[in-house]
Amino acid sequence: MYSALEDKGVLAVVMERFEKQRLPRILDIKKMVDNGEKLSNLDIEFLEEVFKDTQQYKSFVDSHPEFQSLFTKVAHLYNEIASEALANEQKI
């Protein structure tokens, strides 16, 4: 996937998908866990897919500093969601 991102058209599609599909859903999931809700299996599968894809983009981001801030923010957001979701699961 890294080499495909070097193509500006592929990169544009990946960024558009993130902006219009993934980020809104990630933010909705964040609101859910912030409100004490538990994640559904579908939510967990979605987050796992996003995390897996994010890891695949790491090499690309390492060589393109203009994307490092976004990458870091997404990784931090993912970590916040995972931590809060775990705390929600452990509540009785």
ABEGO torsion letter per residue (X at the ends): XAAAAABAAAAAAAAAAAAAAAAAAAAAAAAAAAAGBBBBAAAAAAAAAAAAAAAAAAAAAAABAAAAAAAAAAAAAAAAAAAAAAAAAABX
